[in-house]
Amino acid sequence: MHSKRNFKIMWGTNFLVASTMTMIMPFLSLYIETFGTFTDEYVQKWSGLVFGATFITAFLMSPIWGRIADRYGYKPILVLNGFGIALSVLLMGFVQSVEAFFILRLFMGVVTGFIPTSLAFISAQTPKEVAGKTLGTLQMGSVAGTLFGPVLGGLLADSFGFSYTFIIAAVAVSLSAAIVLFFIREDKVVKAKNTHSYSRKTVIAGILHHRLIWNVLLITALIQIGLFSVQPLLSLYVGELTSAANLAFLAGLAFSAAGVGNLLFTRAWGKFGDTYGYEKILYILLFLSVLFIVPQAFVTSLWQLVALRFLFGIAAGGLVPITTAIIRREAPVEVQGELMGYNTSARFLGNIIGPIFGGFVAGWVGISTVFIVTGSLFVVALIVLAYVRKTPEQDFEEVLLEEELHMKTT
């Protein structure tokens, strides 16, 4: 086994890919403005569409990549996704219209499975009893990249211009894909004689009839809706709290505070999950999320918001590795990649709904109310988890076999 070496490589490549994926965020609307003379309304509309396009196709493709990985291995998917992202980013540097930019962002979503696939890849090599700690540590790479990317992207755009920034980003992702291609070692999984090959229809039916997995996917979507409903509005909210000239920097500070809290504690939460049980730790994290996000609606100064964002980031840092570890624990090896794909799709669905939901609430009753409504989503997730913990346990493999038999007899 090459698990330790693979883990170190995936941590580094996740950092590079996450940095690249977030590099263009600071100048997205500015880049659209270079295509012509547009109204502010036009730029804002297309900024939202271009931002969300990637999540739409990623939502559709994640289970497909997972199913392919179950059959052919994770390494080919990582390499294909890495070079695919690099190509789409490179071409973005040469587009001349917002429509072409939008289409490339859609294509980027098709191949955006690098980080989720790396989670599934490392998870498959990790013993179940330490999955939370390992996945939490791996997530630190992508979180660090997400924090570093926007800053680096802004600096590069100011120094070299937008087009060269896309080229530099494409080179960085190509390097990640090349590292995976030449240095990752994936041991071939020898399937047992009684191994089943489940159809996609059977897997979906199994998910719908397995209370824990179905509700974990629901909780995952609710978490992402909660996280993303606030993000696009944060700079506007900071503008309401302060009249300082360096608004962009202060908005970035408020945004990054949650990421720093996330980065510092994500590994620890995973370790706690391994020790005390994933459902118990997930319950605590959801409770803390409510505790730290709702007061953000009532802050009167920027430092209060930054402090609460940091505390919220501490709680939110454990949500992805813990939910992923639950899926890892429940999934039979034959469908592990596919199940991870559905979990990723649930996250992308939340990423799509979140900004739209947050924008609707903010337009209707104000930005501060978004924090309260978001808190209520975490409360719903808490109630769902409490319900699931009281129901009898189910073996997912047995559920799959029952669904397969049911389909054959009907």
Backbone torsions as a table, in degrees:
resi	resn	phi	psi	omega
1	MET	NA	146.5	-178.4
2	HIS	-120.5	31.9	-168.8
3	SER	-62.4	-41.0	-177.9
4	LYS	-66.4	-44.0	179.1
5	ARG	-65.0	-44.7	178.3
6	ASN	-59.2	-40.7	-178.5
7	PHE	-62.2	-45.3	-179.1
8	LYS	-63.4	-41.3	179.5
9	ILE	-64.7	-44.8	-178.5
10	MET	-67.0	-33.4	176.9
11	TRP	-61.8	-48.0	-178.7
12	GLY	-66.2	-43.5	-179.4
13	THR	-69.5	-34.0	175.1
14	ASN	-61.6	-39.8	177.7
15	PHE	-60.8	-46.8	-179.6
16	LEU	-63.2	-46.3	-177.5
17	VAL	-67.3	-44.0	179.5
18	ALA	-63.3	-38.6	177.1
19	SER	-60.4	-46.0	-177.9
20	THR	-65.2	-42.1	-177.4
21	MET	-63.5	-27.3	-176.5
22	THR	-104.1	-2.8	-178.1
23	MET	-58.2	-40.1	-172.3
24	ILE	-83.1	-8.5	-176.4
25	MET	-57.1	-42.3	-176.6
26	PRO	-65.8	-27.5	-174.7
27	PHE	-119.1	22.0	-178.6
28	LEU	-56.7	-53.4	-178.3
29	SER	-69.3	-34.1	178.6
30	LEU	-65.2	-37.4	179.5
31	TYR	-67.2	-39.1	178.4
32	ILE	-62.3	-36.9	-179.9
33	GLU	-64.0	-22.6	-179.2
34	THR	-75.9	-11.1	-178.3
35	PHE	-81.0	-12.9	-178.9
36	GLY	168.6	-171.7	177.5
37	THR	-98.3	108.1	-174.5
38	PHE	-123.2	159.3	173.3
39	THR	-75.9	159.8	177.7
40	ASP	-59.2	-39.6	-179.4
41	GLU	-61.9	-42.3	179.7
42	TYR	-62.9	-45.7	-179.2
43	VAL	-64.0	-43.6	-179.7
44	GLN	-63.8	-41.2	-179.7
45	LYS	-63.5	-48.3	-178.2
46	TRP	-71.5	-29.7	175.3
47	SER	-60.1	-44.2	178.5
48	GLY	-64.8	-42.5	-179.6
49	LEU	-66.2	-44.0	-179.8
50	VAL	-65.7	-40.3	179.0
51	PHE	-62.9	-45.7	-174.7
52	GLY	-80.3	-18.1	-175.4
53	ALA	-56.1	-43.4	-177.7
54	THR	-60.1	-40.5	-177.7
55	PHE	-67.3	-33.5	-177.4
56	ILE	-63.8	-51.9	-179.8
57	THR	-71.1	-32.4	177.2
58	ALA	-64.7	-38.3	177.3
59	PHE	-58.9	-42.1	-178.5
60	LEU	-74.2	-34.3	-171.3
61	MET	-88.3	-24.1	-172.5
62	SER	-54.1	-48.5	179.1
63	PRO	-65.2	-30.8	179.8
64	ILE	-67.2	-45.9	175.9
65	TRP	-60.9	-40.1	179.2
66	GLY	-62.3	-41.5	179.7
67	ARG	-66.9	-40.2	177.3
68	ILE	-64.0	-40.7	179.5
69	ALA	-62.9	-37.8	177.3
70	ASP	-60.6	-31.9	-176.1
71	ARG	-89.0	-42.9	-171.4
72	TYR	-113.1	-5.3	-178.7
73	GLY	102.8	162.6	-175.8
74	TYR	-84.0	-32.1	-175.3
75	LYS	-58.2	-46.9	178.5
76	PRO	-59.1	-36.4	179.6
77	ILE	-68.4	-41.8	178.7
78	LEU	-61.0	-44.9	-179.6
79	VAL	-65.8	-46.9	179.6
80	LEU	-60.6	-44.9	179.5
81	ASN	-66.2	-41.0	-179.3
82	GLY	-60.9	-51.8	179.7
83	PHE	-68.5	-30.3	176.4
84	GLY	-65.1	-43.7	176.9
85	ILE	-62.7	-44.5	-178.7
86	ALA	-59.6	-43.5	180.0
87	LEU	-63.7	-45.4	-178.2
88	SER	-65.0	-40.4	178.6
89	VAL	-66.5	-41.1	178.7
90	LEU	-59.7	-46.7	-178.6
91	LEU	-66.2	-29.1	177.7
92	MET	-60.4	-28.2	-179.9
93	GLY	-72.1	-9.2	-175.9
94	PHE	-120.9	4.3	-178.6
95	VAL	-70.8	154.2	-177.9
96	GLN	-118.6	-2.4	-178.7
97	SER	-142.3	155.9	-179.5
98	VAL	-68.5	-30.6	178.9
99	GLU	-65.8	-42.3	178.2
100	ALA	-65.1	-38.9	177.2
101	PHE	-60.9	-43.6	179.3
102	PHE	-61.8	-44.6	-179.5
103	ILE	-63.2	-40.3	178.4
104	LEU	-67.0	-35.0	175.7
105	ARG	-66.8	-36.3	174.1
106	LEU	-62.2	-45.8	179.1
107	PHE	-62.3	-39.5	179.1
108	MET	-59.1	-36.0	177.3
109	GLY	-64.1	-33.7	178.8
110	VAL	-60.5	-36.8	-176.5
111	VAL	-109.3	23.6	-177.2
112	THR	-87.6	21.8	-177.0
113	GLY	-86.6	9.3	-173.9
114	PHE	-60.5	-55.4	-176.3
115	ILE	-67.8	-46.6	175.9
116	PRO	-60.2	-38.5	179.1
117	THR	-67.1	-35.9	177.6
118	SER	-64.8	-37.1	175.3
119	LEU	-61.5	-46.2	179.6
120	ALA	-65.4	-39.8	-179.3
121	PHE	-62.4	-50.5	-179.7
122	ILE	-68.1	-37.5	178.3
123	SER	-59.5	-41.6	-178.4
124	ALA	-64.9	-26.2	-179.5
125	GLN	-92.7	-3.3	-171.9
126	THR	-103.7	132.5	174.1
127	PRO	-57.8	143.0	-175.4
128	LYS	-58.5	-31.8	-174.4
129	GLU	-73.1	-14.1	176.9
130	VAL	-123.6	18.6	-176.6
131	ALA	-62.1	-41.3	-177.7
132	GLY	-62.1	-47.6	179.7
133	LYS	-62.6	-44.7	-177.3
134	THR	-66.1	-46.1	-179.4
135	LEU	-68.2	-34.6	176.3
136	GLY	-63.4	-42.6	178.3
137	THR	-65.6	-41.4	178.4
138	LEU	-62.1	-39.2	-179.4
139	GLN	-63.4	-26.1	178.5
140	MET	-58.1	-33.6	179.0
141	GLY	-63.4	-48.4	-178.7
142	SER	-71.3	-35.2	178.3
143	VAL	-65.6	-43.9	178.3
144	ALA	-60.9	-40.8	178.0
145	GLY	-64.0	-39.4	179.3
146	THR	-64.5	-35.4	178.0
147	LEU	-73.6	-39.9	-174.6
148	PHE	-78.5	-35.4	-173.7
149	GLY	-56.0	-54.8	-178.3
150	PRO	-59.0	-38.3	178.8
151	VAL	-64.6	-48.4	-180.0
152	LEU	-63.8	-41.1	179.3
153	GLY	-60.1	-43.4	178.2
154	GLY	-63.2	-43.1	179.7
155	LEU	-64.8	-43.5	-179.7
156	LEU	-65.3	-42.0	-180.0
157	ALA	-63.0	-40.3	178.2
158	ASP	-67.5	-35.0	-174.7
159	SER	-84.7	-41.6	-171.6
160	PHE	-118.9	-11.7	-177.0
161	GLY	97.0	166.0	-174.2
162	PHE	-65.3	-47.6	-174.9
163	SER	-59.7	-45.7	-179.7
164	TYR	-66.4	-30.6	177.2
165	THR	-63.8	-41.7	176.8
166	PHE	-63.4	-40.4	179.7
167	ILE	-64.3	-45.7	178.4
168	ILE	-60.6	-43.0	178.6
169	ALA	-62.0	-42.3	179.9
170	ALA	-63.3	-39.6	177.9
171	VAL	-63.3	-41.3	-179.7
172	ALA	-62.2	-43.2	-179.7
173	VAL	-71.0	-37.7	176.2
174	SER	-59.8	-40.2	176.8
175	LEU	-60.6	-42.6	178.2
176	SER	-60.9	-45.7	-179.7
177	ALA	-63.8	-39.9	179.2
178	ALA	-65.6	-40.2	178.0
179	ILE	-60.8	-44.2	177.7
180	VAL	-62.5	-44.1	-177.8
181	LEU	-59.9	-43.4	-172.2
182	PHE	-96.5	-20.5	-172.3
183	PHE	-119.1	-18.4	178.1
184	ILE	-77.5	136.8	176.1
185	ARG	-118.1	117.0	179.1
186	GLU	-109.7	114.9	178.4
187	ASP	-70.0	134.6	179.6
188	LYS	-69.5	127.8	179.7
189	VAL	-81.1	120.4	177.7
190	VAL	-87.8	113.4	-176.7
191	LYS	-77.8	139.6	177.8
192	ALA	-68.4	159.3	-176.7
193	LYS	-61.4	-33.1	-177.8
194	ASN	-91.0	14.0	-179.5
195	THR	-66.6	133.6	179.2
196	HIS	-93.3	149.1	170.5
197	SER	-111.6	102.9	-174.3
198	TYR	-87.9	139.5	175.9
199	SER	-71.9	160.3	179.3
200	ARG	-61.0	-37.7	179.5
201	LYS	-62.7	-40.2	178.7
202	THR	-65.2	-42.9	-179.6
203	VAL	-62.5	-44.4	179.2
204	ILE	-62.6	-44.1	178.3
205	ALA	-62.3	-39.0	178.3
206	GLY	-62.4	-42.7	178.1
207	ILE	-61.1	-45.0	-177.5
208	LEU	-65.8	-25.0	-177.9
209	HIS	-103.9	2.3	176.4
210	HIS	-105.7	108.7	-170.8
211	ARG	-57.0	-45.8	-175.2
212	LEU	-66.1	-51.5	-176.4
213	ILE	-64.0	-45.4	179.8
214	TRP	-58.0	-43.4	-177.4
215	ASN	-76.6	-29.2	173.6
216	VAL	-65.4	-39.0	175.9
217	LEU	-64.1	-39.9	177.0
218	LEU	-63.6	-44.9	178.7
219	ILE	-62.2	-41.5	178.2
220	THR	-58.2	-45.5	178.8
221	ALA	-63.9	-42.9	179.2
222	LEU	-62.3	-40.4	178.7
223	ILE	-60.1	-48.0	-177.5
224	GLN	-68.3	-35.8	174.8
225	ILE	-60.1	-44.8	179.6
226	GLY	-62.0	-43.1	-178.2
227	LEU	-68.9	-41.2	-173.2
228	PHE	-89.1	-14.0	179.6
229	SER	-67.5	-27.8	-176.0
230	VAL	-91.8	-34.3	-169.1
231	GLN	-53.4	-49.7	-177.4
232	PRO	-66.7	-17.9	-174.9
233	LEU	-98.2	-5.2	-171.1
234	LEU	-63.1	-41.9	-179.2
235	SER	-65.0	-36.6	177.5
236	LEU	-66.8	-38.4	179.9
237	TYR	-67.0	-40.7	176.6
238	VAL	-61.5	-38.0	177.9
239	GLY	-62.5	-29.3	177.3
240	GLU	-75.3	-25.8	-175.4
241	LEU	-90.4	-24.1	-177.8
242	THR	-142.2	152.5	177.2
243	SER	-110.7	17.3	-178.6
244	ALA	-62.3	152.3	-176.6
245	ALA	-71.8	-36.2	-176.6
246	ASN	-86.6	58.2	-174.6
247	LEU	-64.3	-40.5	-178.3
248	ALA	-61.6	-41.9	178.8
249	PHE	-64.7	-43.9	-178.3
250	LEU	-66.6	-36.9	176.4
251	ALA	-64.7	-40.9	176.8
252	GLY	-62.8	-36.4	178.1
253	LEU	-63.6	-45.3	178.7
254	ALA	-65.0	-39.1	179.1
255	PHE	-66.4	-44.3	-176.0
256	SER	-73.3	-23.9	-177.7
257	ALA	-57.1	-42.8	178.7
258	ALA	-65.5	-38.2	179.6
259	GLY	-65.3	-37.7	178.6
260	VAL	-65.7	-45.5	176.6
261	GLY	-59.9	-41.5	177.5
262	ASN	-59.3	-48.5	-176.8
263	LEU	-62.6	-40.3	-174.7
264	LEU	-72.4	-28.9	-169.9
265	PHE	-118.3	-5.8	-174.8
266	THR	-60.6	-39.3	179.1
267	ARG	-66.3	-41.3	-178.8
268	ALA	-63.1	-42.2	179.4
269	TRP	-62.8	-40.9	177.5
270	GLY	-60.7	-41.3	178.7
271	LYS	-65.0	-41.9	176.9
272	PHE	-60.5	-39.7	178.7
273	GLY	-61.8	-42.7	177.8
274	ASP	-61.0	-36.0	-174.3
275	THR	-83.5	-45.8	-170.4
276	TYR	-107.6	-5.2	-179.3
277	GLY	107.7	132.1	-174.4
278	TYR	-67.0	-41.5	-178.4
279	GLU	-63.5	-39.6	-179.8
280	LYS	-64.1	-44.9	179.9
281	ILE	-68.4	-38.0	177.3
282	LEU	-61.2	-39.6	177.7
283	TYR	-60.1	-46.3	179.7
284	ILE	-63.0	-42.9	-178.2
285	LEU	-64.3	-41.0	178.6
286	LEU	-65.5	-40.3	177.9
287	PHE	-62.5	-45.4	179.3
288	LEU	-65.0	-35.7	178.3
289	SER	-60.5	-44.5	176.7
290	VAL	-61.6	-44.0	-176.5
291	LEU	-61.3	-33.1	-174.5
292	PHE	-100.8	-18.0	-177.5
293	ILE	-91.5	-37.0	-177.7
294	VAL	-61.5	-44.5	179.4
295	PRO	-61.5	-17.0	178.4
296	GLN	-63.9	-19.9	177.9
297	ALA	-73.2	-17.5	-171.3
298	PHE	-115.6	9.7	-178.7
299	VAL	-68.9	152.5	-179.8
300	THR	-118.3	-4.9	178.6
301	SER	-145.8	161.7	-175.5
302	LEU	-65.8	-39.7	-177.2
303	TRP	-62.8	-33.4	177.0
304	GLN	-65.0	-42.3	179.0
305	LEU	-63.7	-45.5	-179.0
306	VAL	-61.5	-43.0	179.8
307	ALA	-62.6	-44.0	180.0
308	LEU	-69.5	-34.8	176.4
309	ARG	-63.7	-39.5	178.4
310	PHE	-63.6	-46.8	179.1
311	LEU	-64.2	-39.3	177.5
312	PHE	-63.8	-39.2	178.3
313	GLY	-62.3	-35.9	177.1
314	ILE	-59.5	-45.7	-179.4
315	ALA	-70.6	-44.6	-176.2
316	ALA	-66.4	-23.8	-177.1
317	GLY	-60.4	-25.7	-178.0
318	GLY	-93.3	-8.4	-171.3
319	LEU	-67.0	-44.8	-178.5
320	VAL	-68.9	-50.4	179.4
321	PRO	-63.2	-32.8	-178.9
322	ILE	-71.7	-46.3	179.0
323	THR	-65.3	-37.4	177.6
324	THR	-65.3	-39.9	179.7
325	ALA	-65.6	-34.2	176.9
326	ILE	-64.2	-45.7	177.3
327	ILE	-60.9	-43.2	178.4
328	ARG	-58.5	-42.4	-178.3
329	ARG	-67.3	-38.4	-173.3
330	GLU	-86.3	-24.9	-169.7
331	ALA	-81.8	128.4	170.1
332	PRO	-65.0	150.2	-174.5
333	VAL	-58.3	-30.4	-176.9
334	GLU	-64.3	-28.4	-175.5
335	VAL	-124.5	18.0	-175.2
336	GLN	-62.2	-45.9	179.7
337	GLY	-62.3	-43.0	-179.3
338	GLU	-64.2	-41.9	-179.9
339	LEU	-66.3	-39.9	174.3
340	MET	-61.1	-36.1	178.2
341	GLY	-62.8	-42.0	177.5
342	TYR	-66.3	-35.6	176.7
343	ASN	-64.0	-41.1	176.9
344	THR	-64.9	-40.2	177.8
345	SER	-60.8	-39.0	177.8
346	ALA	-61.7	-39.0	177.4
347	ARG	-65.7	-45.0	-180.0
348	PHE	-65.9	-34.5	176.6
349	LEU	-61.4	-42.6	176.3
350	GLY	-63.3	-37.2	178.1
351	ASN	-64.2	-33.2	179.1
352	ILE	-74.5	-48.7	-175.0
353	ILE	-70.4	-38.4	-172.7
354	GLY	-51.4	-58.1	-178.7
355	PRO	-61.2	-37.9	179.3
356	ILE	-65.7	-46.1	179.8
357	PHE	-60.9	-48.1	-179.6
358	GLY	-62.8	-41.7	179.1
359	GLY	-63.7	-39.5	179.2
360	PHE	-64.9	-46.8	-179.4
361	VAL	-63.8	-43.7	-179.1
362	ALA	-62.8	-41.3	179.6
363	GLY	-68.4	-28.0	-176.0
364	TRP	-85.6	-48.5	-174.3
365	VAL	-130.0	6.3	176.6
366	GLY	104.6	154.5	-175.1
367	ILE	-63.6	-40.9	-176.3
368	SER	-59.2	-32.0	-179.3
369	THR	-67.1	-25.3	179.7
370	VAL	-58.4	-38.0	-179.9
371	PHE	-64.4	-38.2	179.7
372	ILE	-69.3	-45.5	179.6
373	VAL	-63.8	-40.0	177.0
374	THR	-61.4	-42.4	176.4
375	GLY	-58.6	-37.2	179.6
376	SER	-66.3	-30.5	176.5
377	LEU	-65.4	-39.9	176.3
378	PHE	-67.0	-32.9	175.3
379	VAL	-64.5	-43.1	176.5
380	VAL	-58.8	-44.4	178.1
381	ALA	-61.1	-39.0	176.4
382	LEU	-60.4	-45.9	-179.7
383	ILE	-63.1	-42.8	178.7
384	VAL	-60.6	-46.0	-179.4
385	LEU	-64.5	-40.7	178.8
386	ALA	-61.9	-39.7	178.0
387	TYR	-63.6	-46.0	-177.2
388	VAL	-63.7	-38.7	-177.9
389	ARG	-65.1	-21.6	-179.8
390	LYS	-90.0	-12.1	-177.8
391	THR	-87.6	156.6	179.6
392	PRO	-62.3	146.3	179.1
393	GLU	-70.1	148.1	176.8
394	GLN	-125.8	142.9	173.9
395	ASP	-90.7	120.7	-173.7
396	PHE	-63.5	-35.8	179.8
397	GLU	-64.3	-39.3	177.2
398	GLU	-65.2	-39.4	177.7
399	VAL	-62.5	-42.5	178.5
400	LEU	-61.5	-44.0	-179.9
401	LEU	-64.4	-38.9	177.4
402	GLU	-63.6	-43.7	-179.9
403	GLU	-66.0	-38.6	179.0
404	GLU	-63.8	-43.7	178.9
405	LEU	-65.0	-41.5	-179.7
406	HIS	-61.0	-41.4	-178.9
407	MET	-68.0	-33.1	-179.9
408	LYS	-72.8	-27.9	-175.4
409	THR	-97.3	-0.3	179.0
410	THR	-117.8	NA	NA
